[in-house]
Amino acid sequence: GQITDTLDRVEFVDPETGERTAPKQALENLAKQADKDIKEHKDIH
C-alpha cells in the first residue's frame, strides 16, 4: 500500500541495535496526511 511504500523510503537502520525503524517525525507526518485524506474524502461524499 501507499503508506507501506512511504515507510520503506524513510526507514533507517539503528547503528547500535541493527533494528530497522522509521523516524518518529515521519510517522507523525504520515498520520497527519492520513487524517487530512480522510477528511477530504468525507467532504466529497
Buried (B, 14 or more C-beta within 10 A) or exposed (E): EEEEEBBEEBEEEEEEEEEEBBEEEBBEEBEEEEEEEEEEEEEEE
